[in-house]
Amino acid sequence: MGLRLEYPPGATPLDPDDAAGLIPSHIVTQGQLNEWEFQNVAEGRVWALSRKRKDVLTAEFAKQLQRRMFGKTLKWAGTFRKKETNPGIDPINIPVELKKLFDDVSHQIQQKSTPLDEIAARFHHRLTQIHPFPNGNGRHARLMTDVLLKVNGAEPFDWGNSDLVAPGTVRDRYIDALRAADGRDCVPLLRFVRSGKSR
């Protein structure tokens, strides 16, 4: 029996080659995959946020974090994608664009030119646009952003206090906020990232 996957709006489907990299052989439904990934991502979150870190704005840390989040799920976890996706830049440009993003954010933080929440929200948006991995980019970008906030003495975002993997109104608000940021309007994303405290 083959793997049957369903994708919520805004999710990047796995192509057959990437889906072939699934490690647990017992998984055949989206629900089983979601449950397995949830545990793997939770372990990655504990690893990422439970220790002091310095050099988080590097490609090596980004890859290591993705491996920690998905390494028990996908054989290719922690490797940059090699195929075109939408969203996503040309895969050949991923290392260069990540370096530009990390350098820009590092400079903004050093200069204190913008409030940290805004720097972090814009960082998250640019990282999702680059879309460095074949799958799991939203979850990776959210955790990478939370690590960036923690390293700089701030509380991680609450991301609407909701499971943003499952379809629903909170995920819809998140996707709408990212699309607004695509059009250079980051206000909805800034409102969204800490909207869970008012719920």
C-alpha positions in Angstrom: 0.0 0.0 0.0 1.4 3.4 -1.0 1.7 6.5 1.0 -1.5 8.7 0.8 -0.7 12.3 1.6 -3.1 15.3 1.8 -1.8 18.9 1.9 -3.5 21.9 3.6 -3.5 25.2 1.6 -0.1 26.8 1.4 1.8 23.5 2.0 4.5 22.3 -0.4 3.7 18.7 -1.6 6.5 16.1 -1.5 7.4 14.9 -4.9 7.7 11.1 -5.3 11.5 11.1 -5.0 11.4 13.0 -1.7 8.5 10.9 -0.4 10.7 7.8 -1.1 13.1 9.2 1.6 10.5 8.5 4.4 12.2 6.4 7.1 9.3 4.8 9.1 8.0 2.1 6.8 4.7 1.6 8.7 3.3 5.0 7.7 0.7 5.0 5.0 -1.7 7.9 5.9 -1.3 11.6 6.4 -2.5 11.3 10.0 0.2 8.7 10.8 2.9 10.9 9.2 1.6 14.0 11.1 1.8 12.1 14.4 5.3 10.8 13.7 6.5 14.2 12.6 5.0 15.9 15.5 7.1 13.8 17.9 10.3 14.3 15.8 9.7 18.1 15.6 9.0 18.3 19.4 12.3 16.6 20.1 14.0 19.1 17.7 12.4 22.0 19.6 13.6 20.8 22.9 17.1 20.4 21.5 17.1 23.8 19.9 15.7 25.8 22.9 17.1 24.0 25.9 20.7 25.2 25.6 22.6 28.5 25.1 23.6 29.1 21.5 25.8 31.6 19.7 26.1 31.0 16.0 22.5 30.4 14.9 22.6 32.6 11.8 24.6 30.1 9.7 23.7 27.6 7.0 25.3 24.9 9.1 23.0 25.6 12.1 19.9 25.8 9.8 20.8 22.3 8.4 21.5 20.9 11.8 18.2 22.2 13.1 16.3 20.6 10.2 18.1 17.3 10.8 17.0 17.4 14.5 13.4 18.2 13.5 13.0 15.6 10.7 16.0 13.2 11.0 13.9 10.4 12.3 11.3 10.9 9.5 13.2 11.7 6.3 16.5 10.4 5.0 17.3 13.7 3.3 16.6 15.9 6.4 19.2 18.7 6.7 20.0 18.8 3.0 19.1 21.7 0.8 16.6 21.0 -1.9 17.8 20.4 -5.5 14.5 20.9 -7.3 12.3 23.9 -8.1 9.4 24.5 -5.7 6.7 27.1 -5.4 7.3 28.9 -3.1 11.0 28.8 -3.2 14.0 30.4 -5.0 16.1 28.6 -7.6 17.9 25.9 -5.6 21.3 26.9 -6.9 20.9 30.3 -5.0 19.9 28.9 -1.6 23.4 29.1 0.0 24.0 32.7 -1.2 20.5 33.9 -0.3 20.7 32.3 3.2 24.1 34.0 3.8 22.6 37.4 2.7 19.6 36.9 5.0 21.8 35.9 8.0 24.2 38.8 7.4 21.3 41.3 7.1 19.6 40.1 10.3 22.9 40.0 12.2 23.6 43.6 11.2 20.0 44.7 12.1 20.3 43.1 15.5 23.7 44.7 16.2 22.5 48.1 15.1 19.2 47.8 16.9 17.8 49.6 13.9 14.4 47.9 14.2 12.4 46.3 17.1 13.5 42.7 17.6 10.0 41.3 16.9 9.9 43.0 13.6 13.4 41.8 12.7 12.3 38.2 13.6 9.0 38.3 11.7 10.7 39.6 8.6 13.5 36.9 9.1 10.8 34.3 9.2 9.1 35.5 6.1 12.4 35.6 4.1 13.3 32.2 5.2 10.0 30.8 4.0 10.5 32.5 0.7 13.9 31.0 0.3 12.4 27.6 1.1 15.7 25.8 1.6 14.5 22.3 2.1 12.3 19.9 0.2 9.7 19.9 3.0 9.1 21.2 6.5 10.1 24.7 5.7 7.3 26.5 7.7 8.0 24.5 10.8 11.8 24.9 10.4 11.4 28.7 9.8 9.2 29.1 12.9 11.6 27.2 15.1 14.6 29.0 13.6 12.9 32.3 14.4 12.1 31.2 18.0 15.8 30.3 18.5 16.8 33.7 17.1 14.5 35.4 19.6 15.7 33.4 22.5 19.4 34.0 21.7 18.7 37.7 21.8 16.9 37.6 25.1 13.3 37.6 23.9 10.4 35.1 24.3 9.7 33.0 21.3 6.6 33.8 19.3 3.4 32.0 20.2 2.3 31.7 16.5 -1.4 32.1 17.4 -1.1 29.2 19.9 -2.3 26.8 17.3 -1.1 23.8 15.3 -0.2 25.5 12.0 0.2 22.2 10.2 -3.5 21.3 10.4 -6.0 23.2 8.2 -8.1 25.7 10.1 -8.7 29.4 10.6 -5.5 30.1 12.5 -3.4 28.5 9.7 -5.4 30.5 7.2 -4.5 33.7 9.0 -0.9 32.7 9.1 -0.8 31.9 5.3 -2.7 35.2 4.6 -0.1 37.1 6.7 2.8 35.5 4.8 1.1 36.4 1.5 0.7 40.0 2.7 4.4 40.0 3.5 5.1 38.8 -0.1 3.5 42.1 -1.1 5.8 44.0 1.4 3.1 44.4 4.0 4.5 42.8 7.2 1.8 44.3 9.6 -0.5 41.2 9.5 2.5 38.9 10.2 3.6 41.1 13.1 0.1 41.0 14.5 -0.1 37.2 14.0 3.2 36.1 15.6 2.1 37.0 19.1 -1.7 36.8 18.6 -2.1 33.7 20.8 -1.8 35.6 24.1 -5.0 37.5 23.3 -7.0 34.4 22.6 
